[in-house]
Amino acid sequence: MSEVAAVLTLAHRDLIKLLRDRARIVSDFAFPLIFIGILGTSLQSGFGSSTGINLLHFVFTGVLAQTIWQSTALGVISLLMDREQDFSQEIFVSPISRYSIIFGKILGESLVAFPQFIAILAFGIILGVPFTLEKIVALIPAALIIAVYGGAFGVLVLSRLENQRQANQIFPFVMLPQFFLAGIFNPIQNLPWFLDILSKIAPMRYAVDLMRDVYYAGGPSVPIFDLPTNLAIIGVEFLVFIVVGTAGFVRAERNR
Amino acid sequence: MIHLDGLTKRYKKTDRNAVDGISFDVRAGEFFALLGPNGAGKTTMISILTTTLSPTGGTASIDGHDIVREASAVRRIVGIIFQRPSLDMNLTAEENVRFHAILYGLYPYAPTYGLMPAAYREQVQGLAALLGIAAELRKPMRTFSGGMRRKLEIVRSLMHRPKVLFLDEPTAGLDVPSRRTLWEYLTTIRRESGTTVFLTTHYLEEAEEADTICIIDQGKVVSFGTPDRIKSDLVQEYVLVDAEDRGRLREELARLELRSDGGGPFRVHVDSRHTHAALKAIDTPLTLVRTHMPSLEDAYLEIVGKVSE
């Protein structure tokens, strides 16, 4: 019971911290809005007619998934960075299980990602991305799955890092290529074989594809895999990331 | 209460032990001060004892619980004040306290202060009254002064009634008045709660109040004992004397079997209780008499200086 209370407390803290940090709210929302508003709109007006799909909708669904996934992944990785700051120090010496710390952090970062989800959705509607109420309702569980999946990926990365410097160094290699391998802005159906392999390894790809499964349900065949396939892959990867990541994290944490 | 046996820690990719085979015991209720220059291994030791870092050799236990095998039990009975503030600045004072209380399983989770059990609210009001911050309890932590933040951390760390309170340079970064009031407050708390206090510091005047001082440098114990014992063991008290007729004085000191060195002035090694008798016994007219009684600071500098030479 006290472990559940601890998980809820950690999650609660993350949410409060977001809501009271105006600078972070602005920066968290600015990037997706720039991607969708500028990149999506300009791609659509430049190439939209030649591709046969609406590139604004395509970029919108990609950025929506990417933002949520990356927000929780980075949020969890920040556990490493702020282990020696503020209340995080208290968390590590408290009698709660290390697993509760991980789950609390994933839950908290998922809650933090949720307002971003709402904001991007609202922005999409303003830009004229078509929605039905059913579609919006269906996107909510998809967003939650993506958030938790991103959190699990964060745990895996976290378990391999020793300090913030390392995190900063590997970040461009872990996150940036995935933007393109996951097909957020660019179709990835016809990649050369080596990029195709890399793309299939990139976890963000399945988050993006899942979001498109839900958004394009009953419409154009934009997604690569169908919903059950993406869910199955995400489910398996989630379990592997969580188990390997948490075990590695707990061990690395004490054997510095 | 705390037992260390050959405790050793070598960080990865380093070629010397940060903590090098340290053994000692701390009794229940004792005020124990771990003293040493920067990089001596003080924080490493606290991290190991509070179970956030694994030792690479030796064993340690707190209240009979092994710090490696029974880490969770150890965490339950210790409190810690970190070198760097461990309060969230965007959270209110009350939220900082509430989250601590829930993490230690003292109260069930509730999303707001109003929904927390009455017992919790009473306890918090009591703490706030003690610190004189009842009106500011719901204000963000960043509006508090450095000294007040430290006090709140101490109050918070005592909520789960730890048997041992670790304080890792708790007054670092505080101005002199804040340091003094914090220290008085801590002394009162210690007297009332009977908690064993394990302090690391490089401020000597803080350690001078301790029951036991352990001085470490480069991971090794260089001195251990009461403040008085450390003083008397490590820095010699002496009387500096001189006379116009140095030859006669030297002979007389030898005849009186007073141990001395120097070719004049002479350092006569007598402790303060025997100074008077020693001086009375000397017949040679003296031109200089100066007693040297080291402070703990002298002792400390002497020890640390010796080690690094």
Interface residues (C-beta under 8 A of the other chain):
Chain A: M1 S2 V4 A5 A6 L8 T9 H12 R13 I16 K17 R20 D21 E84 Q85 D86 F87 S88 Q89 E90 I91 F92 V93 S94 P95 I96 S97 E253 R254 N255 R256
Chain B: Y11 K12 T50 T51 T52 L53 S54 S72 R75 R76 V78 I80 F82 R84 P85 S86 L87 D88 M89 N90 L91 E95 N96 F99 H100 I102 L103 Y104 G105 P108 Y109 P111 P140
